[in-house]
Structures are given as C-alpha cells and as structure tokens.
Amino acid sequence: MASIRDLKKDINFVLGDIIEAVYQWEAATDNSNSEEGSSIIDKSIQAFDELMGKVHQQGIEDKKTHFKSIRSELEEKATTLIGDLNKLS
C-alpha cells in the first residue's frame, strides 16, 4: 500500500490541477472570476478539506480499507469536478 504521505500528495495535486485548469479556462475565455469557475473551485476546496479530514481521522481499526476508500472517493470527486470543467468549454 502506498504511504499516507503519497495519498496526501495525490489529493493535493489532483484537486490543485483542477483549480489550475479553471484558472486557465478563465484566462483563455476572458471569463475572469466567473460564477461557474468559482463554483468548481469552491467544490474542489471543499473536497480537499473533507478528504484531508478523513486522512487525519484517529481511531481507525482497519487502516488499509479506510485509506483505499479515501483514494476511491478522491477519484469519484475528481471525475465529477472534471466533468463540470468540461461542460464549461
């Protein structure tokens, strides 16, 4: 199993890349500070906070299953956010 540090990095990089893609879309289309982009950014930050909260949760008996569920939740949330980003184009 990958380390907890790698999981934290994955959460940070994936959601950070989505936020960066929103900024690039806004710059390319002259829609700076758009409501749609801000919504995606807010959802990304909320997902980050939720996932990091779960990573730092104490008292977990089956850590392997817990961290696998966090990784799969990251994939689901990222897929949803990317779908929302693709709708902007």
ZIZISUL-V872940 format. One record per residue. N is the residue number from 1. SS is DSSP state (@ for helix, = for strand, . for the rest). Layout:
# ZIZISUL-V872940
N,SS / N,SS
This chain:
# ZIZISUL-V872940
1,. / 2,. / 3,. / 4,@ / 5,@ / 6,@ / 7,@ / 8,@ / 9,@ / 10,@ / 11,@ / 12,@ / 13,@ / 14,@ / 15,@ / 16,@ / 17,@ / 18,@ / 19,@ / 20,@ / 21,@ / 22,@ / 23,@ / 24,@ / 25,@ / 26,@ / 27,@ / 28,@ / 29,@ / 30,. / 31,. / 32,. / 33,. / 34,. / 35,@ / 36,@ / 37,@ / 38,@ / 39,@ / 40,@ / 41,@ / 42,@ / 43,@ / 44,@ / 45,@ / 46,@ / 47,@ / 48,@ / 49,@ / 50,@ / 51,@ / 52,@ / 53,@ / 54,@ / 55,@ / 56,. / 57,. / 58,. / 59,. / 60,. / 61,. / 62,. / 63,@ / 64,@ / 65,@ / 66,@ / 67,@ / 68,@ / 69,@ / 70,@ / 71,@ / 72,@ / 73,@ / 74,@ / 75,@ / 76,@ / 77,@ / 78,@ / 79,@ / 80,@ / 81,@ / 82,@ / 83,@ / 84,@ / 85,@ / 86,@ / 87,@ / 88,@ / 89,.
